[in-house]
Amino acid sequence: MQDDVRALRAYVAEHLGDELVEWPGGRPGEAEVALVDAVMSIRARYGRPGVAPTGVHRAVAAYRALRGETALDDLRALAHLDPADLARAVGTQRTGGVLKAEAIVRAAEALTAVGVRSADHVDPGDERQKRAYTSVRGLGWVTWEYFGMLLGRPGVKADRWVIAAVANAVGRQVTATETKDVVLATAGEMRQSPTRLEHALWAFERSREVG
C-alpha cells in the first residue's frame, strides 16, 4: 500500500500540481436530490448546469420541477413517487437492466425502511444503511459512497476515471476497492480532503479522455 501511495503522490505532483481543483460542493442538505444525482451519474456524463442543463444536471433540474418544492430533503416523498412518473421526468436510462428511475425510488424505499429520511440521517459508514441501498438491483457501494459525498461526507467515488488515475500512477490494473483505499491513504498523507483529491483525479483523467 505504501508504495502505491508514494506512486499516487508522485502522479499528483506531476500532473495536478499543488493546487487541486475544487470539489463543486455536491447537494448538501438535500437527500432527495443527492440520491437522484448519485443514481443518474452511473455510466453517464454530468453535462452542464444552467438555463439549459444537460446530462445529470438536466435530470436533477427535472426532478426539482417534478417535486415543485424548495426543500428536497425527505426520502419518504421520493419513495412514494411512481417510478413511471419519475422516468418521464429524469429519463429512461438503465442500470443493471432496470430503469434508473425505478432504482432511485426503490433505494428511497429501502433507506426509509431503515430509518433514513433526511440528509442528517445518512451515514456512509453504517453497514445497515449500505446494505439497504445496495440491495436494490443496479446499485452498488461506489454510488452509495458517492451519495454520502454529495451530502458532504468525505469519501471516494471509485469510478472509471479515478480507477484509471490510480492504475496509471501505480502501473498496474486496480480494483475499485483498491482505488478507494489508495486515494484515502494518499489524501491522509497529503492532509487533503479525500473528496477533493478524488475529484481532482477524476477531472484530470476525464479531460485527457474527452479533451
C-alpha positions as CSV (number, residue, x, y, z in Angstrom):
1,M,0.0,0.0,0.0
2,Q,2.7,2.5,0.9
3,D,4.4,2.1,-2.5
4,D,1.1,2.8,-4.1
5,V,0.6,5.9,-2.0
6,R,4.0,7.2,-3.0
7,A,3.3,6.5,-6.6
8,L,0.0,8.3,-6.5
9,R,1.5,11.3,-4.7
10,A,4.2,11.5,-7.4
11,Y,1.5,11.3,-10.1
12,V,-0.5,14.1,-8.4
13,A,2.7,16.3,-8.2
14,E,3.5,15.7,-11.9
15,H,0.1,16.1,-13.4
16,L,-2.1,18.0,-11.0
17,G,0.3,20.3,-9.2
18,D,0.0,21.9,-5.7
19,E,-3.5,23.4,-6.2
20,L,-6.1,20.8,-6.7
21,V,-9.3,21.8,-8.5
22,E,-12.2,22.4,-6.1
23,W,-14.9,19.9,-5.5
24,P,-18.1,21.5,-6.8
25,G,-19.9,21.0,-3.5
26,G,-22.5,18.4,-4.1
27,R,-26.1,18.6,-2.8
28,P,-25.7,19.4,0.9
29,G,-28.9,19.1,2.9
30,E,-30.9,17.6,0.0
31,A,-31.1,13.9,0.4
32,E,-33.7,13.5,-2.4
33,V,-31.6,15.4,-4.9
34,A,-28.4,13.7,-3.8
35,L,-30.0,10.3,-4.4
36,V,-31.2,11.3,-7.9
37,D,-27.8,12.6,-8.7
38,A,-25.9,9.6,-7.4
39,V,-28.0,7.0,-9.4
40,M,-28.3,9.1,-12.5
41,S,-24.5,9.5,-12.6
42,I,-23.9,5.8,-13.2
43,R,-22.1,5.5,-16.6
44,A,-23.4,9.0,-17.5
45,R,-22.0,12.4,-18.4
46,Y,-22.6,15.2,-16.0
47,G,-23.2,17.7,-18.8
48,R,-23.6,21.3,-17.8
49,P,-25.9,23.2,-15.4
50,G,-27.6,26.5,-16.2
51,V,-30.7,27.5,-18.1
52,A,-30.5,24.6,-20.5
53,P,-28.9,21.9,-18.4
54,T,-27.6,18.6,-19.9
55,G,-26.7,15.2,-18.6
56,V,-27.1,14.5,-14.9
57,H,-27.7,18.2,-14.3
58,R,-30.8,18.0,-16.6
59,A,-32.2,15.1,-14.7
60,V,-31.7,16.9,-11.4
61,A,-33.4,20.0,-12.7
62,A,-36.3,17.9,-14.0
63,Y,-36.6,16.3,-10.6
64,R,-36.8,19.7,-8.9
65,A,-39.5,20.7,-11.3
66,L,-41.4,17.5,-10.7
67,R,-41.4,17.9,-7.0
68,G,-42.0,21.7,-7.0
69,E,-40.7,22.1,-3.5
70,T,-37.9,24.3,-2.3
71,A,-36.6,21.9,0.4
72,L,-36.0,18.4,-1.2
73,D,-34.8,16.5,1.9
74,D,-37.5,13.9,2.5
75,L,-36.7,10.5,1.2
76,R,-40.3,9.4,2.2
77,A,-41.6,11.7,-0.5
78,L,-39.3,10.2,-3.1
79,A,-40.2,6.7,-2.0
80,H,-43.9,7.4,-2.7
81,L,-43.3,8.6,-6.3
82,D,-44.5,6.4,-9.2
83,P,-41.3,5.2,-10.9
84,A,-43.0,5.8,-14.3
85,D,-43.7,9.4,-13.4
86,L,-40.1,9.8,-12.3
87,A,-38.8,8.2,-15.5
88,R,-40.8,10.6,-17.6
89,A,-39.0,13.4,-15.8
90,V,-35.4,12.2,-15.5
91,G,-35.2,9.9,-18.5
92,T,-35.2,6.2,-19.3
93,Q,-31.6,5.3,-18.7
94,R,-30.9,1.9,-17.1
95,T,-28.6,0.4,-14.6
96,G,-28.3,-3.3,-14.0
97,G,-31.2,-3.8,-16.5
98,V,-33.7,-1.7,-14.6
99,L,-34.7,1.9,-15.1
100,K,-32.6,4.3,-13.1
101,A,-35.9,6.0,-12.0
102,E,-37.1,2.7,-10.5
103,A,-33.8,2.1,-8.8
104,I,-34.0,5.6,-7.3
105,V,-37.5,5.0,-5.9
106,R,-36.6,1.6,-4.6
107,A,-33.4,3.0,-2.9
108,A,-35.5,5.6,-1.2
109,E,-37.9,2.9,0.0
110,A,-35.1,0.8,1.3
111,L,-33.4,3.6,3.1
112,T,-36.6,4.9,4.7
113,A,-37.3,1.4,5.9
114,V,-34.1,1.5,8.0
115,G,-34.8,5.0,9.3
116,V,-33.0,7.2,6.8
117,R,-35.3,10.1,6.0
118,S,-33.2,13.1,5.5
119,A,-29.6,14.2,4.8
120,D,-28.8,14.3,8.6
121,H,-29.6,10.6,8.9
122,V,-27.2,9.4,6.1
123,D,-24.1,7.7,7.4
124,P,-22.0,6.1,4.7
125,G,-20.2,4.0,7.3
126,D,-23.4,2.5,8.6
127,E,-23.5,-1.1,7.3
128,R,-27.3,-1.4,7.7
129,Q,-27.8,1.7,5.5
130,K,-25.3,0.5,3.0
131,R,-26.9,-3.0,2.8
132,A,-30.3,-1.3,2.3
133,Y,-29.0,0.8,-0.6
134,T,-27.0,-2.0,-2.3
135,S,-29.9,-4.4,-2.0
136,V,-31.5,-2.5,-4.9
137,R,-30.8,-4.0,-8.3
138,G,-28.4,-1.9,-10.3
139,L,-26.9,-0.1,-7.2
140,G,-23.6,-0.8,-5.6
141,W,-21.2,0.5,-3.0
142,V,-19.5,3.0,-5.3
143,T,-22.6,5.1,-5.7
144,W,-23.5,4.6,-2.0
145,E,-20.2,6.2,-1.3
146,Y,-21.0,9.0,-3.8
147,F,-24.4,9.6,-2.3
148,G,-22.7,10.4,1.0
149,M,-20.1,12.6,-0.7
150,L,-22.9,14.6,-2.3
151,L,-24.3,15.3,1.1
152,G,-20.9,16.5,2.4
153,R,-19.4,13.3,3.9
154,P,-15.7,12.7,3.0
155,G,-15.3,9.8,0.5
156,V,-14.1,8.5,-2.8
157,K,-16.2,7.6,-5.8
158,A,-14.1,4.9,-7.4
159,D,-15.5,5.3,-10.9
160,R,-13.8,4.6,-14.2
161,W,-11.7,7.8,-14.3
162,V,-10.5,7.6,-10.7
163,I,-9.6,3.9,-11.2
164,A,-7.7,4.9,-14.4
165,A,-5.8,7.6,-12.5
166,V,-4.7,5.2,-9.8
167,A,-3.9,2.5,-12.3
168,N,-1.7,4.9,-14.3
169,A,0.0,6.0,-11.1
170,V,0.9,2.6,-9.8
171,G,1.5,1.0,-13.2
172,R,-1.0,-1.9,-13.0
173,Q,-4.7,-2.6,-13.1
174,V,-6.5,-1.9,-9.8
175,T,-10.0,-2.7,-8.5
176,A,-12.5,-0.1,-7.3
177,T,-11.8,-1.2,-3.7
178,E,-8.0,-0.8,-4.1
179,T,-8.6,2.6,-5.7
180,K,-10.7,3.8,-2.8
181,D,-8.1,2.6,-0.3
182,V,-5.1,4.2,-2.1
183,V,-6.9,7.5,-2.6
184,L,-8.0,7.7,1.1
185,A,-4.5,6.9,2.3
186,T,-2.9,9.4,-0.1
187,A,-5.3,12.1,0.9
188,G,-4.4,11.4,4.6
189,E,-0.7,11.8,3.9
190,M,-1.3,14.9,1.8
191,R,-3.6,16.3,4.5
192,Q,-6.2,16.8,1.8
193,S,-9.9,16.1,1.8
194,P,-10.3,12.7,0.1
195,T,-13.3,14.2,-1.8
196,R,-11.2,16.9,-3.2
197,L,-8.4,14.6,-4.2
198,E,-10.8,12.2,-5.8
199,H,-12.5,15.0,-7.8
200,A,-9.1,16.4,-9.0
201,L,-8.1,12.9,-10.2
202,W,-11.5,12.4,-11.9
203,A,-11.3,15.8,-13.6
204,F,-7.7,15.2,-14.9
205,E,-8.4,11.7,-16.3
206,R,-11.7,12.7,-17.8
207,S,-10.2,15.7,-19.5
208,R,-7.5,13.5,-21.1
209,E,-10.1,11.1,-22.5
210,V,-12.6,13.6,-23.8
211,G,-10.2,16.5,-24.5
